[in-house]
């Protein structure tokens, strides 16, 4: 005759209660690289020789030709009026630096580089025989009222005459070396300008305000530089975005949208208009974060940044959530574009 097994109960647990479920250990994800680690990756980055021509083509066909549009979006996203800066010089009868009248605060037309200005003679008389008073602690507004040559001579208490720039070169082109944009975030730290501007404490937002080249490389990575697509994720401007982030832009009207208004929405959605630090390490972090943390979570260098360089070999997401360890990116990385822009003397990104 069979018998039933006696049920064993715990002495510490009331009958009929379930044992508590074991908590799963939370996976600890790798941290983002530090700014210094990003800077080292960038400075050690070597573009593959066989890819340099392709990178140059991207720059020449898509990045530099569209600089004005990128600067326009930066100004609109930041809400920066230009009329009270170097564009508007009351000391010259109210004439704008780059035109016959000051630009309205809501208008932003691409600003010529110093090289363009000096070579094209776009400012007749402005750079000649201009006596500059001694000014202490100049800011951008003060410098704007004195003109470029006055700005260059500030703190030197010497006349700015001819095409010399406070004795630092034969003309503005020689002084800058790179033809940097007047409102470029790298203006203060461009090679050939650092000691000049540092000598009288000039602050041309060296690491503040969205750099035009951040928008440029993000536009290339997300949209292939197409102005028919949303900067958010490359969806078409004929409708709202359908991929993450979906339902954008929110600009007070329905589709279709202009590229500029959608790009401003994309930048503001990420609160990039509020960011103050745009030094190299911080910017590379934001570019990678714009794409997502997938590669960082795998403790690998992202092809989104480093493709076509010695900092990346293989491994790529074929689609959202689908990683292929053998897949090799066929798109040049954003950091590689920036590296080449620096190598060619088009930009200089502040390291701090």
C-alpha positions as CSV (number, residue, x, y, z in Angstrom):
1,X,0.0,0.0,0.0
2,X,1.4,3.3,-1.0
3,X,1.8,6.4,1.2
4,X,1.8,10.1,0.6
5,X,5.0,12.1,1.0
6,X,4.7,14.4,3.9
7,X,5.0,18.1,2.8
8,X,7.9,19.8,4.5
9,X,7.3,23.4,5.5
10,X,9.8,26.0,6.6
11,X,10.0,26.9,10.2
12,X,10.6,30.5,9.3
13,X,7.9,30.9,6.6
14,X,4.2,31.0,7.2
15,X,2.2,28.2,5.4
16,X,0.9,29.2,2.0
17,X,3.4,32.0,1.3
18,X,5.9,31.9,-1.6
19,X,9.6,32.4,-1.2
20,X,10.8,35.8,-2.4
21,X,12.0,35.8,-6.0
22,X,15.8,36.3,-6.3
23,X,16.7,39.6,-7.7
24,X,18.7,39.6,-10.9
25,X,22.0,41.3,-10.6
26,X,21.8,44.6,-12.5
27,X,24.2,44.7,-15.5
28,X,26.8,47.3,-15.0
29,X,27.4,49.1,-18.3
30,X,30.8,50.5,-19.3
31,X,31.2,54.3,-18.7
32,X,31.5,56.8,-21.5
33,X,35.1,57.7,-22.3
34,X,36.4,60.7,-20.5
35,X,37.1,63.9,-22.4
36,X,40.8,63.2,-22.2
37,X,40.3,59.7,-23.5
38,X,38.4,61.1,-26.5
39,X,41.1,63.7,-27.1
40,X,43.8,61.0,-27.1
41,X,41.8,58.9,-29.5
42,X,41.5,61.9,-31.8
43,X,45.1,63.0,-31.6
44,X,46.3,59.4,-32.2
45,X,43.8,58.9,-35.0
46,X,45.4,58.2,-38.4
47,X,43.2,58.2,-41.5
48,X,43.8,55.2,-43.7
49,X,45.8,56.4,-46.7
50,X,43.5,54.7,-49.2
51,X,40.5,56.5,-47.7
52,X,41.9,60.1,-47.6
53,X,40.7,61.0,-51.1
54,X,37.2,59.8,-50.2
55,X,37.2,61.8,-47.0
56,X,38.3,64.9,-48.9
57,X,35.5,64.4,-51.4
58,X,33.0,64.4,-48.5
59,X,34.5,67.6,-47.2
60,X,34.7,69.3,-50.5
61,X,31.2,68.2,-51.8
62,X,29.2,68.4,-48.6
63,X,30.8,70.0,-45.6
64,X,32.5,73.2,-46.6
65,X,30.0,74.2,-49.4
66,X,27.1,74.1,-46.9
67,X,28.8,76.0,-44.1
68,X,26.6,79.0,-44.4
69,X,23.4,76.9,-43.9
70,X,25.0,75.2,-40.9
71,X,25.9,78.6,-39.4
72,X,22.4,79.8,-40.0
73,X,20.9,76.9,-38.1
74,X,23.4,77.5,-35.2
75,X,22.4,81.1,-35.0
76,X,18.7,80.3,-35.1
77,X,19.0,77.5,-32.5
78,X,21.0,79.7,-30.2
79,X,18.8,82.7,-30.6
80,X,21.8,84.8,-31.3
81,X,21.3,88.2,-32.9
82,X,24.3,89.3,-35.0
83,X,23.6,93.0,-35.3
84,X,25.3,93.9,-32.0
85,X,28.5,92.2,-32.9
86,X,31.2,92.7,-35.5
87,X,28.6,93.1,-38.1
88,X,27.4,96.4,-36.8
89,X,30.0,99.1,-36.4
90,X,28.4,102.4,-35.1
91,X,31.8,104.1,-35.4
92,X,31.6,103.7,-39.1
93,X,28.3,105.5,-39.5
94,X,26.2,102.4,-38.6
95,X,27.4,100.5,-41.7
96,X,27.6,96.7,-41.3
97,X,30.9,95.1,-41.6
98,X,29.9,92.9,-44.5
99,X,27.3,95.0,-46.2
100,X,25.9,98.5,-46.5
101,X,23.7,98.2,-43.5
102,X,23.6,96.1,-40.3
103,X,21.9,92.8,-40.5
104,X,18.7,92.4,-38.5
105,X,19.1,90.4,-35.4
106,X,16.9,87.6,-36.8
107,X,18.9,87.4,-40.0
108,X,22.1,85.4,-40.4
109,X,23.8,85.3,-43.7
110,X,27.1,83.3,-43.8
111,X,30.0,85.3,-42.5
112,X,33.0,85.4,-44.8
113,X,36.3,84.1,-43.4
114,X,39.2,86.5,-42.6
115,X,41.0,85.1,-45.6
116,X,38.0,85.9,-47.8
117,X,37.8,89.4,-46.4
118,X,41.5,90.2,-46.9
119,X,41.8,88.7,-50.3
120,X,38.5,90.0,-51.8
121,X,39.0,93.5,-50.2
122,X,35.4,93.4,-48.9
123,X,36.1,96.1,-46.3
124,X,37.6,99.0,-48.2
125,X,39.1,101.5,-45.8
126,X,38.2,99.7,-42.7
127,X,41.6,98.1,-42.2
128,X,43.5,101.2,-43.2
129,X,44.9,103.9,-41.0
130,X,42.7,103.1,-38.1
131,X,43.8,104.5,-34.7
132,X,42.7,102.3,-31.9
133,X,42.4,103.7,-28.3
134,X,43.6,101.7,-25.4
135,X,40.8,99.6,-24.0
136,X,40.9,97.3,-21.0
137,X,39.0,94.1,-20.6
138,X,37.4,94.1,-24.0
139,X,34.5,91.9,-24.7
140,X,32.9,91.0,-28.0
141,X,30.6,94.0,-28.1
142,X,33.5,96.4,-27.4
143,X,35.6,94.8,-30.1
144,X,32.6,94.9,-32.5
145,X,32.5,98.7,-32.2
146,X,36.1,99.0,-33.1
147,X,36.2,96.8,-36.1
148,X,38.4,93.8,-36.8
149,X,41.6,95.7,-37.0
150,X,40.8,97.5,-33.9
151,X,40.0,94.3,-32.2
152,X,43.4,92.9,-33.2
153,X,45.2,95.9,-31.8
154,X,43.2,96.1,-28.5
155,X,45.5,95.9,-25.5
156,X,48.5,96.8,-27.6
157,X,47.8,100.5,-27.5
158,X,49.1,100.9,-30.9
159,X,47.7,102.1,-34.2
160,X,46.4,99.4,-36.5
161,X,47.4,100.5,-40.0
162,X,47.6,99.0,-43.4
163,X,47.0,95.3,-43.6
164,X,49.0,94.4,-40.5
165,X,47.4,92.7,-37.5
166,X,49.2,94.1,-34.5
167,X,52.5,93.2,-36.1
168,X,51.7,89.5,-36.2
169,X,51.7,88.8,-40.0
170,X,51.5,90.7,-43.2
171,X,47.7,90.6,-43.5
172,X,44.7,89.0,-41.9
173,X,45.3,85.8,-43.8
174,X,48.8,85.5,-42.5
175,X,47.6,86.4,-39.0
176,X,45.0,83.7,-39.0
177,X,46.8,81.1,-41.0
178,X,43.5,79.2,-41.4
179,X,41.0,81.8,-42.6
180,X,38.8,81.0,-39.7
181,X,35.3,82.3,-39.6
182,X,34.8,85.4,-37.5
183,X,32.3,83.7,-35.3
184,X,33.9,80.3,-35.3
185,X,34.1,78.6,-32.0
186,X,37.8,78.0,-32.6
187,X,38.6,81.6,-33.4
188,X,40.5,82.1,-30.1
189,X,42.5,78.9,-30.3
190,X,43.3,78.7,-34.0
191,X,47.0,78.1,-34.5
192,X,48.6,81.5,-35.1
193,X,45.8,83.3,-33.2
194,X,46.1,81.8,-29.7
195,X,48.9,83.9,-28.5
196,X,47.6,87.0,-30.2
197,X,44.1,86.9,-28.7
198,X,45.3,85.5,-25.4
199,X,47.6,88.5,-24.9
200,X,44.7,90.7,-24.4
201,X,42.1,88.3,-23.0
202,X,39.9,88.0,-26.0
203,X,36.9,85.7,-25.6
204,X,35.4,84.6,-29.0
205,X,33.5,81.7,-27.4
206,X,36.3,79.3,-27.9
207,X,34.3,76.4,-26.6
208,X,30.8,77.8,-26.4
209,X,27.9,77.8,-28.8
210,X,27.2,74.9,-31.2
211,X,30.0,74.7,-33.7
212,X,28.9,74.7,-37.3
213,X,31.1,71.7,-38.0
214,X,29.2,69.7,-35.3
215,X,26.0,70.3,-37.3
216,X,27.9,69.5,-40.5
217,X,29.2,66.1,-39.5
218,X,26.0,65.1,-37.8
219,X,24.1,66.1,-40.9
220,X,26.4,63.9,-43.0
221,X,26.1,60.9,-40.6
222,X,22.4,61.0,-40.2
223,X,21.3,62.2,-43.7
224,X,24.2,61.8,-46.0
225,X,24.2,65.6,-46.1
226,X,20.8,65.6,-47.8
227,X,18.7,68.7,-47.2
228,X,15.6,66.7,-47.9
229,X,15.9,64.8,-44.6
230,X,15.4,65.5,-40.9
231,X,18.6,66.1,-38.9
232,X,17.1,64.1,-36.1
233,X,17.4,60.7,-37.9
234,X,17.4,61.0,-41.7
235,X,13.6,60.6,-42.2
236,X,12.2,62.6,-45.1
237,X,11.0,66.2,-44.5
238,X,7.8,65.5,-46.3
239,X,6.4,64.1,-43.1
240,X,7.0,63.9,-39.3
241,X,9.9,61.7,-38.2
242,X,8.8,58.0,-37.8
243,X,12.0,56.6,-36.3
244,X,13.3,57.6,-32.9
245,X,12.7,60.4,-32.1
246,X,9.3,60.0,-33.7
247,X,6.8,62.8,-34.3
248,X,9.3,65.6,-34.8
249,X,9.6,68.5,-35.5
250,X,7.2,70.5,-33.4
251,X,7.3,73.8,-35.1
252,X,3.6,74.9,-35.0
253,X,2.6,73.6,-38.4
254,X,2.4,70.3,-40.3
255,X,4.5,68.9,-43.1
256,X,6.3,69.5,-45.3
257,X,9.1,71.2,-43.3
258,X,12.2,73.1,-44.3
259,X,15.5,71.6,-43.4
260,X,16.4,74.6,-41.3
261,X,13.4,74.6,-39.0
262,X,13.6,70.8,-38.5
263,X,17.4,71.1,-37.8
264,X,16.8,73.7,-35.1
265,X,14.2,71.5,-33.6
266,X,16.7,68.6,-33.5
267,X,19.3,70.6,-31.8
268,X,16.9,72.0,-29.2
269,X,15.4,68.6,-28.6
270,X,18.8,67.4,-27.4
271,X,19.2,70.7,-25.4
272,X,22.4,71.4,-27.5
273,X,21.5,75.1,-27.6
274,X,22.1,75.2,-23.8
275,X,25.5,73.5,-23.9
276,X,28.4,75.8,-23.1
277,X,31.3,73.4,-23.4
278,X,32.2,72.5,-27.0
279,X,35.8,71.5,-26.5
280,X,37.0,68.5,-28.5
281,X,36.4,65.8,-25.9
282,X,33.0,67.1,-25.0
283,X,32.0,67.4,-28.6
284,X,33.1,63.9,-29.5
285,X,31.0,62.6,-26.6
286,X,27.9,64.4,-27.9
287,X,28.4,63.2,-31.4
288,X,28.6,59.6,-30.3
289,X,25.7,60.0,-27.8
290,X,23.6,61.5,-30.6
291,X,23.9,58.1,-32.3
292,X,23.4,56.1,-29.2
293,X,25.3,54.2,-26.5
294,X,25.3,50.8,-28.4
295,X,29.0,50.7,-29.2
296,X,30.0,52.2,-25.8
297,X,28.0,49.5,-24.1
298,X,30.1,46.9,-26.1
299,X,33.3,48.6,-25.0
300,X,34.4,49.3,-28.6
301,X,35.3,52.4,-30.6
302,X,32.2,53.5,-32.5
303,X,32.4,53.5,-36.3
304,X,30.1,56.4,-36.1
305,X,33.2,58.3,-35.0
306,X,36.2,56.4,-36.1
307,X,35.4,54.5,-39.4
308,X,38.2,54.9,-42.0
309,X,40.9,55.2,-39.3
310,X,43.2,53.1,-37.2
311,X,40.8,53.5,-34.3
312,X,38.2,51.1,-35.9
313,X,38.4,47.7,-37.6
314,X,35.1,46.0,-37.7
315,X,31.7,45.5,-35.9
316,X,28.6,47.4,-36.7
317,X,24.9,47.6,-36.0
318,X,23.2,46.4,-39.2
319,X,19.9,47.8,-37.8
320,X,18.6,49.0,-34.4
321,X,19.4,46.3,-31.9
322,X,21.1,44.0,-34.5
323,X,24.9,44.0,-34.0
324,X,27.1,42.1,-36.5
325,X,30.7,41.7,-35.2
326,X,32.0,41.0,-38.7
327,X,30.3,43.9,-40.5
328,X,32.6,46.8,-41.5
329,X,31.2,50.3,-41.8
330,X,31.4,51.8,-45.3
331,X,30.7,55.4,-44.1
332,X,33.5,57.7,-43.0
333,X,33.3,58.5,-39.3
334,X,32.4,61.9,-37.9
335,X,35.6,62.2,-35.9
336,X,37.6,61.3,-39.0
337,X,36.0,64.1,-40.9
338,X,36.8,66.5,-38.1
339,X,40.4,65.2,-38.1
340,X,40.8,65.8,-41.8
341,X,39.2,69.3,-41.5
342,X,41.9,70.1,-38.9
343,X,44.7,68.5,-41.0
344,X,43.7,70.7,-43.9
345,X,43.6,73.8,-41.7
346,X,39.9,74.5,-42.2
347,X,39.1,74.3,-38.5
348,X,40.8,74.0,-35.1
349,X,38.8,72.5,-32.3
350,X,39.8,73.7,-28.8
351,X,41.1,70.9,-26.5
352,X,39.8,72.6,-23.3
